């Protein structure tokens, strides 16, 4: 089949002159490699592509700048203090209660800034803030949060339709955030209090049970405290020491009284009676009469014999005086006849101090004996009571120790529960507003300068692309020529 000649140039008079493009034989190779660099007929096509592409770029940018609503961005900053707080309280007779709020950066596995960043973007906070602004959550927008490395700073940005709207949205977000943090802290405190309530009840029951056992033991034994038993032991030891001391003193008194009795030849009772008799005036007169009768009898016996009437009369007078003296002595002392027979009715004379000392020492010895007997009875009773209370005292001391431990644990649990309420920043650290929500002075979008710069950059890239398309044939030819070059000498030698 013969080939039909293809015209090298075909002109279309019904098209504008700019679009009167030369039509050549279109092949795949020409479409790929393009034409010669110096071929001016290619220029209208490139101009058309540039005009259409640039129109699309700048038309889109212009439409965006003309139709996009103005948006304003309000900025605020939060900070987390880096140090903790510690407080200690001394409770009288209970112990010490302390509370501390650790630094938010002591735990390397948890970042408080990341926690608060997530919380700021939580749906419930956005819902609360949107409800405060009387709008839907989708219309409220989401904040942009930026964390500053190695610090506790958080920068937050929120956009609005006007400067006041942006600032009010930021304030609403901030209020909702702080309200939610406070709610989380309160919920944590309630959960902790609920969790520790059961253990506190158990501690209370343990304290009450131990107290009841102590009261029962005190009622049964009469022992109120272990200190009372210790005082009983001390008192018993003191009594034993007193008994030993008094026994030695009584022995000394007894030896002295025995020595005086041997020296005076009388007993303390007779010595007391003699002193009492010679203190009586009537007895003294009777003793004088007896002495005179005794002297008269002695004189008569010296001159006359036993049967002489004068001797008999003197003897009768002496017997009469002696009987009168004995009756008076019996009336004064109340001693029986046997004791009166042993009583020395003569004048005591210089023996009076010795008799008085004998009577005094005998009275002191008697007093010591009575006192020792009473103290011995008290000592025996105290010893018996001590032995009886030894077992209950041991049990009471154990119960009191258990009660002290249970009470200390109970008090510390209550103190720990109370002080833990003050540690509100344990899980959710303290956060403060470093910069209040700002009132923007100019819109943040659309950014006209940025859009124009982007359009200019796109135009430059379009020109670069068209330039590379204009020069693609020599570039491709060079690449093809390089691929068809003979192999290096070492490869030829290897073949």
C-alpha positions as CSV (number, residue, x, y, z in Angstrom):
1,X,0.0,0.0,0.0
2,X,1.6,3.3,-1.0
3,X,2.3,5.8,1.7
4,X,0.4,9.0,1.4
5,X,2.4,12.2,1.7
6,X,2.0,14.0,5.0
7,X,2.1,17.8,4.8
8,X,4.9,19.3,6.8
9,X,2.8,22.2,7.9
10,X,-1.0,22.5,8.1
11,X,-2.5,25.9,8.8
12,X,-6.0,26.4,10.2
13,X,-7.2,29.8,9.3
14,X,-10.4,29.5,11.5
15,X,-8.2,29.5,14.7
16,X,-6.6,32.6,16.3
17,X,-3.1,33.3,15.3
18,X,-1.8,32.4,18.7
19,X,-3.3,28.9,18.4
20,X,-2.2,28.3,14.9
21,X,0.2,25.7,15.9
22,X,2.4,23.8,13.4
23,X,1.3,20.2,13.2
24,X,4.0,17.8,12.3
25,X,4.2,14.1,12.3
26,X,3.3,13.1,15.8
27,X,5.1,10.1,17.0
28,X,5.8,8.7,20.4
29,X,9.4,9.6,20.2
30,X,8.6,13.2,19.4
31,X,6.1,13.5,22.2
32,X,8.8,12.1,24.5
33,X,11.9,13.9,23.3
34,X,10.3,17.2,22.1
35,X,11.7,19.5,19.4
36,X,14.8,21.4,18.7
37,X,15.8,24.1,21.1
38,X,15.9,26.7,18.4
39,X,12.5,25.8,17.0
40,X,10.4,28.9,17.6
41,X,7.2,27.2,16.5
42,X,7.1,25.4,19.9
43,X,6.8,28.7,21.8
44,X,3.0,29.3,21.3
45,X,2.2,25.9,22.9
46,X,4.4,26.6,25.9
47,X,2.9,30.1,26.3
48,X,-0.6,28.6,26.2
49,X,0.3,26.0,28.9
50,X,1.9,28.7,31.0
51,X,-1.1,31.0,30.7
52,X,-3.5,28.3,31.6
53,X,-1.5,26.9,34.5
54,X,-0.7,30.4,36.0
55,X,-4.3,31.3,35.6
56,X,-5.3,28.2,37.6
57,X,-2.7,28.9,40.3
58,X,-3.6,32.6,40.8
59,X,-7.3,32.0,40.3
60,X,-7.3,29.5,43.1
61,X,-5.2,31.8,45.3
62,X,-7.4,34.8,44.5
63,X,-10.6,32.8,45.2
64,X,-9.2,31.6,48.5
65,X,-8.3,35.1,49.6
66,X,-11.6,36.5,48.4
67,X,-13.9,33.9,50.0
68,X,-12.0,32.6,53.1
69,X,-13.4,34.1,56.3
70,X,-11.1,35.9,58.7
71,X,-9.9,33.9,61.6
72,X,-8.2,35.2,64.8
73,X,-5.9,33.2,67.1
74,X,-5.7,33.8,70.9
75,X,-2.5,32.6,72.7
76,X,-2.1,31.5,76.3
77,X,0.6,29.7,78.3
78,X,0.5,27.3,81.2
79,X,3.3,26.3,83.5
80,X,3.9,23.4,85.9
81,X,6.1,24.4,88.8
82,X,9.1,22.1,89.0
83,X,9.3,21.7,92.8
84,X,7.2,19.8,95.3
85,X,5.8,20.8,98.7
86,X,6.3,19.0,102.0
87,X,4.4,19.6,105.3
88,X,4.9,17.8,108.6
89,X,2.6,17.8,111.7
90,X,3.4,16.4,115.2
91,X,0.4,14.9,116.9
92,X,0.7,14.8,120.7
93,X,1.0,11.2,122.1
94,X,0.2,9.8,118.6
95,X,3.1,10.4,116.4
96,X,3.9,12.4,113.3
97,X,1.9,12.9,110.2
98,X,3.4,14.3,107.1
99,X,2.3,15.1,103.6
100,X,4.2,15.9,100.4
101,X,3.4,16.9,96.9
102,X,6.2,15.5,94.7
103,X,7.7,17.3,91.8
104,X,5.8,16.5,88.6
105,X,9.1,15.5,86.9
106,X,10.3,12.9,89.5
107,X,8.6,10.1,87.6
108,X,10.4,9.5,84.4
109,X,7.7,7.2,83.0
110,X,4.9,9.8,83.2
111,X,5.0,13.3,81.7
112,X,2.5,15.7,83.3
113,X,2.7,18.0,80.4
114,X,1.7,15.2,78.0
115,X,-1.1,14.3,80.4
116,X,-2.4,17.8,80.5
117,X,-2.0,18.1,76.7
118,X,-4.2,15.1,76.3
119,X,-6.7,16.4,78.8
120,X,-6.9,19.8,77.1
121,X,-7.9,18.0,73.9
122,X,-10.4,15.7,75.6
123,X,-13.9,15.7,74.2
124,X,-15.6,16.4,77.5
125,X,-13.5,19.5,78.1
126,X,-14.3,20.7,74.6
127,X,-18.0,20.0,75.1
128,X,-18.0,21.9,78.4
129,X,-16.2,24.9,76.8
130,X,-18.5,24.8,73.8
131,X,-21.5,24.7,76.1
132,X,-20.2,27.8,77.9
133,X,-19.9,29.6,74.5
134,X,-23.4,28.4,73.5
135,X,-22.2,26.6,70.4
136,X,-21.7,23.1,69.0
137,X,-18.4,21.3,69.8
138,X,-17.6,21.0,66.0
139,X,-17.9,24.8,65.7
140,X,-15.7,25.4,68.8
141,X,-12.6,24.0,67.3
142,X,-9.6,22.1,68.8
143,X,-6.7,23.9,70.5
144,X,-3.2,23.6,69.1
145,X,-0.9,22.8,72.0
146,X,2.9,23.1,71.9
147,X,5.2,21.7,74.6
148,X,8.5,23.3,75.2
149,X,11.2,20.7,75.7
150,X,13.0,20.5,79.0
151,X,10.5,22.8,80.6
152,X,7.1,22.8,82.1
153,X,5.7,25.3,79.6
154,X,2.6,24.7,77.5
155,X,1.6,27.1,74.7
156,X,-2.0,26.9,73.6
157,X,-3.6,28.5,70.6
158,X,-7.3,28.7,69.8
159,X,-8.9,30.4,66.8
160,X,-12.2,32.3,66.6
161,X,-14.2,34.4,64.3
162,X,-13.2,37.7,66.0
163,X,-10.5,38.8,68.4
164,X,-13.0,38.8,71.3
165,X,-14.5,35.4,70.2
166,X,-11.0,33.9,70.1
167,X,-10.2,35.2,73.6
168,X,-13.5,34.1,75.0
169,X,-13.0,30.6,73.6
170,X,-9.6,30.4,75.2
171,X,-11.0,31.5,78.5
172,X,-13.8,29.0,78.3
173,X,-11.3,26.2,77.5
174,X,-9.1,27.3,80.4
175,X,-12.1,27.4,82.8
176,X,-13.3,23.9,81.6
177,X,-9.7,22.6,82.0
178,X,-9.3,23.8,85.6
179,X,-12.7,22.6,86.5
180,X,-12.0,19.2,85.1
181,X,-8.6,19.0,86.9
182,X,-10.3,20.0,90.2
183,X,-13.0,17.3,89.6
184,X,-10.3,14.7,89.0
185,X,-8.5,15.6,92.1
186,X,-11.7,15.5,94.2
187,X,-12.6,12.2,92.7
188,X,-9.2,10.8,93.5
189,X,-9.5,12.0,97.1
190,X,-13.0,10.4,97.4
191,X,-11.7,7.1,96.0
192,X,-8.8,7.1,98.4
193,X,-11.1,7.9,101.3
194,X,-13.5,5.2,100.3
195,X,-10.6,2.7,99.9
196,X,-9.1,3.6,103.3
197,X,-12.5,3.6,105.1
198,X,-12.7,-0.2,105.3
199,X,-9.2,-0.5,106.8
200,X,-10.0,2.4,109.3
201,X,-13.2,0.5,110.3
202,X,-11.2,-2.6,110.9
203,X,-8.7,-0.7,113.0
204,X,-11.5,0.9,115.0
205,X,-13.0,-2.6,115.7
206,X,-9.6,-3.9,116.8
207,X,-9.2,-0.9,119.2
208,X,-12.7,-1.4,120.6
209,X,-12.2,-5.1,121.1
210,X,-8.9,-4.7,122.9
211,X,-10.4,-2.0,125.1
212,X,-13.3,-4.2,126.1
213,X,-11.0,-7.1,127.0
214,X,-8.9,-4.7,129.2
215,X,-12.1,-3.5,130.9
216,X,-13.2,-7.0,131.6
217,X,-9.8,-8.0,133.0
218,X,-9.8,-4.9,135.2
219,X,-13.2,-5.6,136.5
220,X,-12.3,-9.3,137.4
221,X,-9.0,-8.6,139.0
222,X,-9.4,-5.1,140.4
223,X,-6.1,-4.2,138.7
224,X,-6.5,-0.9,136.8
225,X,-3.1,-0.7,135.1
226,X,0.3,-2.3,135.0
227,X,1.7,0.8,136.8
228,X,-0.6,-0.1,139.8
229,X,1.0,-3.6,139.9
230,X,4.5,-2.1,139.7
231,X,3.6,0.2,142.6
232,X,2.4,-2.8,144.6
233,X,5.7,-4.6,144.0
234,X,7.6,-1.5,145.1
235,X,5.4,-1.1,148.2
236,X,6.0,-4.8,149.1
237,X,9.7,-4.4,148.8
238,X,9.6,-1.3,150.9
239,X,7.6,-3.1,153.6
240,X,10.1,-5.9,153.6
241,X,12.9,-3.5,154.1
242,X,11.0,-1.7,156.9
243,X,10.4,-5.0,158.6
244,X,14.1,-5.9,158.5
245,X,15.0,-2.5,159.9
246,X,12.4,-2.7,162.7
247,X,13.5,-6.2,163.6
248,X,17.0,-5.0,164.1
249,X,15.8,-2.0,166.2
250,X,13.5,-4.3,168.2
251,X,16.4,-6.6,168.9
252,X,18.5,-3.7,170.2
253,X,15.7,-2.5,172.5
254,X,15.2,-6.0,173.8
255,X,18.8,-6.4,174.7
256,X,18.8,-3.1,176.5
257,X,15.7,-3.9,178.5
258,X,17.1,-7.3,179.5
259,X,20.3,-5.7,180.7
260,X,18.4,-3.2,182.9
261,X,16.2,-5.9,184.3
262,X,19.2,-7.9,185.3
263,X,20.9,-4.8,186.9
264,X,17.8,-3.6,188.8
265,X,16.4,-7.1,189.6
266,X,12.9,-6.1,188.6
267,X,10.7,-6.2,185.6
268,X,9.4,-3.2,183.6
269,X,5.9,-3.7,185.1
270,X,7.1,-3.8,188.6
271,X,9.4,-0.8,188.0
272,X,6.4,1.2,186.6
273,X,4.4,0.2,189.6
274,X,7.1,1.2,192.0
275,X,7.4,4.6,190.4
276,X,3.7,5.0,190.5
277,X,3.5,4.1,194.2
278,X,6.3,6.3,195.3
279,X,4.6,9.2,193.5
280,X,1.5,8.8,195.7
281,X,1.6,10.9,198.9
282,X,-0.6,8.5,201.0
283,X,1.6,5.6,200.0
284,X,4.6,7.7,201.0
285,X,3.1,8.3,204.4
286,X,2.4,4.6,204.8
287,X,5.9,3.8,203.7
288,X,7.2,6.3,206.3
289,X,5.1,4.7,209.0
290,X,6.3,1.3,208.0
291,X,9.9,2.5,208.2
292,X,9.3,4.0,211.7
293,X,7.7,0.7,212.8
294,X,10.5,-1.2,211.4
295,X,13.0,1.0,213.2
296,X,11.1,0.7,216.5
297,X,11.1,-3.1,216.2
298,X,14.8,-3.1,215.5
299,X,15.5,-1.1,218.6
300,X,13.2,-3.2,220.8
301,X,14.8,-6.4,219.6
302,X,18.2,-5.0,220.3
303,X,17.2,-4.3,224.0
304,X,14.7,-7.1,224.7
305,X,14.0,-10.6,223.8
306,X,11.5,-11.9,221.4
307,X,8.8,-12.4,224.0
308,X,9.1,-9.0,225.5
309,X,5.9,-7.0,225.3
310,X,7.6,-4.1,223.7
311,X,9.0,-6.3,221.0
312,X,5.6,-7.9,220.4
313,X,4.0,-4.5,220.2
314,X,6.6,-3.2,217.8
315,X,6.2,-6.3,215.6
316,X,2.4,-5.9,215.6
317,X,2.7,-2.2,214.6
318,X,5.0,-3.2,211.8
319,X,2.6,-5.8,210.5
320,X,-0.2,-3.3,210.7
321,X,1.8,-0.7,208.7
322,X,2.8,-3.2,206.1
323,X,-0.7,-4.5,205.5
324,X,-1.9,-0.9,205.1
325,X,0.9,-0.3,202.7
326,X,0.1,-3.4,200.7
327,X,-3.6,-2.5,200.5
328,X,-2.7,0.9,199.2
329,X,-0.3,-0.6,196.7
330,X,-2.9,-3.1,195.5
331,X,-5.4,-0.3,195.2
332,X,-3.0,1.9,193.2
333,X,-1.4,-0.8,190.9
334,X,-4.1,-3.4,190.7
335,X,-1.4,-6.1,190.9
336,X,-2.2,-9.5,192.3
337,X,-0.7,-10.8,195.5
338,X,2.1,-12.7,193.8
339,X,3.2,-9.6,192.0
340,X,3.0,-7.5,195.1
341,X,5.2,-10.0,196.9
342,X,7.9,-9.3,194.3
343,X,7.3,-5.6,194.4
344,X,10.0,-3.6,196.1
345,X,8.1,-1.2,198.3
346,X,11.1,0.6,199.6
347,X,12.0,4.1,198.6
348,X,13.4,4.0,195.0
349,X,15.8,6.8,195.7
350,X,18.6,7.1,193.2
351,X,17.2,4.2,191.2
352,X,14.3,6.3,189.9
353,X,16.1,7.3,186.6
354,X,17.1,3.7,185.9
355,X,13.6,2.5,186.6
356,X,12.2,5.3,184.5
357,X,14.6,4.3,181.6
358,X,13.6,0.7,182.0
359,X,9.9,1.6,181.8
360,X,10.5,3.9,178.7
361,X,12.6,1.3,176.9
362,X,10.0,-1.4,177.6
363,X,7.2,0.8,176.3
364,X,9.3,1.5,173.1
365,X,9.9,-2.2,172.7
366,X,6.2,-2.9,173.1
367,X,5.4,-0.2,170.5
368,X,7.9,-1.6,168.1
369,X,6.5,-5.1,168.5
370,X,3.0,-3.9,167.8
371,X,4.1,-1.9,164.9
372,X,6.1,-4.8,163.5
373,X,3.1,-7.1,163.9
374,X,0.8,-4.7,162.0
375,X,3.4,-4.2,159.3
376,X,3.9,-8.0,159.0
377,X,0.2,-8.4,158.5
378,X,0.2,-5.7,155.8
379,X,3.3,-7.3,154.2
380,X,1.6,-10.7,154.2
381,X,-1.5,-9.3,152.6
382,X,0.5,-7.3,150.0
383,X,2.5,-10.4,149.2
384,X,-0.6,-12.5,148.8
385,X,-2.2,-9.8,146.6
386,X,0.9,-9.5,144.5
387,X,1.0,-13.3,143.9
388,X,-2.6,-13.3,143.0
389,X,-2.3,-10.4,140.6
390,X,0.9,-11.6,138.9
391,X,-1.0,-13.5,136.1
392,X,-3.6,-10.7,135.5
393,X,-0.9,-8.1,135.5
394,X,1.0,-10.0,132.8
395,X,-2.1,-10.3,130.7
396,X,-3.1,-6.7,131.3
397,X,0.3,-5.5,130.2
398,X,0.1,-7.5,127.0
399,X,-3.4,-6.2,126.3
400,X,-2.3,-2.6,127.0
401,X,0.6,-3.1,124.6
402,X,-1.8,-4.4,122.0
403,X,-4.1,-1.6,122.6
404,X,-1.3,1.0,122.3
405,X,-0.3,-0.6,119.0
406,X,-3.8,-0.8,117.7
407,X,-4.5,2.8,118.8
408,X,-1.3,4.1,117.2
409,X,-2.2,2.3,113.9
410,X,-5.7,3.6,114.0
411,X,-4.6,7.1,114.8
412,X,-1.9,7.0,112.1
413,X,-4.5,5.7,109.6
414,X,-6.8,8.6,110.4
415,X,-4.0,11.1,110.3
416,X,-2.8,9.7,107.0
417,X,-6.3,9.8,105.6
418,X,-6.6,13.4,106.7
419,X,-3.2,14.5,105.4
420,X,-3.7,12.7,102.1
421,X,-6.6,15.1,101.4
422,X,-4.2,18.0,101.6
423,X,-2.0,16.3,99.0
424,X,-4.2,17.3,96.1
425,X,-1.3,17.4,93.6
426,X,-0.1,13.9,93.9
427,X,-1.5,12.5,90.7
428,X,-2.4,15.8,89.0
429,X,0.4,18.3,89.6
430,X,-0.1,22.0,90.2
431,X,-0.6,24.0,87.0
432,X,-0.7,27.8,86.7
433,X,-1.5,30.3,84.1
434,X,1.7,32.0,82.9
435,X,0.1,34.1,80.2
436,X,-3.6,34.9,80.1
437,X,-5.6,34.5,76.8
438,X,-4.5,37.2,74.5
439,X,-6.6,39.5,72.4
440,X,-5.3,39.2,68.8
441,X,-4.7,42.4,66.9
442,X,-4.6,40.9,63.3
443,X,-6.2,37.9,61.7
444,X,-4.2,34.7,61.7
445,X,-5.9,33.4,58.5
446,X,-6.1,33.8,55.6
447,X,-2.4,34.8,55.4
448,X,-2.3,37.0,52.3
449,X,1.5,37.4,52.2
450,X,2.0,33.6,52.6
451,X,-0.6,32.9,49.8
452,X,1.0,35.4,47.5
453,X,4.5,33.9,48.3
454,X,3.1,30.4,47.6
455,X,1.6,31.6,44.3
456,X,4.9,33.2,43.3
457,X,6.8,30.0,44.2
458,X,4.3,27.9,42.2
459,X,4.7,30.2,39.2
460,X,8.5,29.9,39.5
461,X,8.2,26.1,39.7
462,X,5.9,26.2,36.6
463,X,8.5,28.2,34.6
464,X,11.2,25.8,35.7
465,X,9.1,22.9,34.6
466,X,8.3,24.5,31.2
467,X,12.0,25.3,30.8
468,X,13.0,21.7,31.5
469,X,10.3,20.6,29.0
470,X,11.8,23.0,26.3
471,X,15.2,21.6,26.9
472,X,14.3,18.0,27.3
473,X,15.4,16.8,23.8
474,X,19.1,17.6,24.1
475,X,19.1,16.2,27.7
476,X,17.5,13.0,26.5
477,X,19.8,12.8,23.5
478,X,22.8,13.1,25.8
479,X,21.5,10.4,28.0
480,X,20.8,8.1,25.1
481,X,24.2,8.8,23.7
482,X,25.8,8.0,26.9
483,X,23.9,4.7,27.1
484,X,25.1,3.7,23.6
485,X,28.8,4.5,24.2
486,X,31.3,1.6,23.8
487,X,32.1,-0.3,26.9
488,X,35.3,0.5,28.8
489,X,38.6,-1.1,27.8
490,X,38.8,-3.4,30.8
491,X,35.3,-4.8,30.0
492,X,36.2,-5.4,26.4
493,X,39.4,-7.2,27.5
494,X,37.3,-9.3,29.8
495,X,35.0,-10.3,27.0
